[in-house]
Amino acid sequence: MGMFIENKDFEAWMKRIMERFDKLENMIDKPEDQAAPTIDGERLYDNQDMCLLLNICKRTLQRYRSLGWLPFKRIDKKAYYTESDVKKFIEERARKKRLPPGDNLCCS
């Protein structure tokens, strides 16, 4: 035996579903750069961005900072990296054709 619902209930469910789709669409449609923080018009990357971009763990990123290889700025107790510094770091590593010590280490 089939299940029947009243038309008004069906319409209410569809309205809620469409509202959720609209919320999701608005979240998806926002350009990434719009949400990214900037300083003097330059994009800033946070620790998570850097770990994903460089395919490294947080500890390795911290080592790069400690050794002075990757300059950073502190804003509200959070580390940020300017796009130009990130590009310079990547170019230097590519020129040397080697990665800094510890890059092949797996840390969690």
C-alpha positions as CSV (number, residue, x, y, z in Angstrom):
1,M,0.0,0.0,0.0
2,G,1.4,3.4,-1.0
3,M,2.0,6.4,1.3
4,F,0.0,9.5,0.6
5,I,0.7,13.0,1.8
6,E,-1.4,16.1,1.5
7,N,-0.5,18.6,-1.1
8,K,0.2,21.4,1.5
9,D,2.7,19.1,3.3
10,F,4.4,18.2,0.1
11,E,4.7,21.9,-0.9
12,A,6.1,22.8,2.6
13,W,8.8,20.0,2.3
14,M,9.7,21.1,-1.2
15,K,10.0,24.7,0.0
16,R,12.4,23.7,2.8
17,I,14.4,21.6,0.4
18,M,14.7,24.4,-2.1
19,E,15.7,26.9,0.7
20,R,18.5,24.5,1.7
21,F,19.6,24.2,-2.0
22,D,19.7,28.0,-2.2
23,K,21.9,28.2,0.9
24,L,24.3,25.6,-0.5
25,E,24.4,27.3,-3.9
26,N,25.3,30.6,-2.2
27,M,28.1,28.9,-0.3
28,I,29.4,27.2,-3.5
29,D,29.1,30.3,-5.7
30,K,31.4,32.5,-3.6
31,P,34.8,32.8,-5.2
32,E,37.7,31.5,-3.0
33,D,39.6,34.7,-3.2
34,Q,36.6,36.6,-1.8
35,A,36.8,34.7,1.5
36,A,40.7,34.8,1.5
37,P,42.2,37.5,3.8
38,T,44.4,40.1,2.2
39,I,46.9,42.7,3.3
40,D,47.8,45.6,1.1
41,G,45.9,43.8,-1.7
42,E,48.0,40.7,-1.4
43,R,46.4,37.4,-0.6
44,L,47.3,35.8,2.8
45,Y,47.5,32.0,3.3
46,D,47.0,30.4,6.8
47,N,48.7,27.3,8.1
48,Q,46.1,25.0,6.7
49,D,46.4,26.5,3.3
50,M,50.1,26.2,3.4
51,C,50.1,22.5,4.5
52,L,47.7,21.7,1.6
53,L,49.6,23.7,-0.9
54,L,53.0,22.3,0.0
55,N,51.8,18.9,0.9
56,I,53.5,19.0,4.3
57,C,52.4,18.6,7.9
58,K,52.1,21.4,10.5
59,R,55.3,20.4,12.2
60,T,57.3,20.8,8.9
61,L,55.7,24.2,8.3
62,Q,56.6,25.2,11.8
63,R,60.2,24.1,11.1
64,Y,60.3,26.3,7.9
65,R,59.2,29.3,10.0
66,S,61.7,28.6,12.8
67,L,64.6,28.3,10.4
68,G,63.5,31.6,8.7
69,W,63.0,29.9,5.3
70,L,59.3,31.0,5.2
71,P,58.5,34.5,6.4
72,F,55.2,35.0,8.1
73,K,53.0,37.6,9.8
74,R,51.1,37.2,13.0
75,I,47.6,38.6,13.0
76,D,45.4,38.0,16.0
77,K,47.8,35.2,17.2
78,K,47.5,33.4,13.9
79,A,50.3,32.9,11.4
80,Y,49.8,34.1,7.8
81,Y,52.0,33.9,4.7
82,T,51.9,36.5,1.9
83,E,51.4,35.2,-1.6
84,S,54.7,36.8,-2.7
85,D,56.7,35.1,0.1
86,V,55.1,31.7,-0.7
87,K,56.0,32.1,-4.4
88,K,59.6,33.1,-3.5
89,F,59.9,30.1,-1.2
90,I,58.6,27.7,-3.8
91,E,60.9,29.2,-6.5
92,E,64.0,29.0,-4.2
93,R,63.3,25.3,-3.5
94,A,62.7,24.5,-7.2
95,R,66.0,26.3,-8.1
96,K,68.0,24.3,-5.6
97,K,66.2,21.1,-6.9
98,R,66.0,19.8,-3.4
99,L,63.7,20.0,-0.5
100,P,64.7,21.3,2.9
101,P,65.7,18.6,5.4
102,G,62.7,16.8,6.9
103,D,60.4,17.1,3.9
104,N,60.3,13.4,3.4
105,L,59.4,12.8,7.0
106,C,55.9,11.9,7.9
107,C,54.5,13.6,10.9
108,S,51.0,13.7,12.2
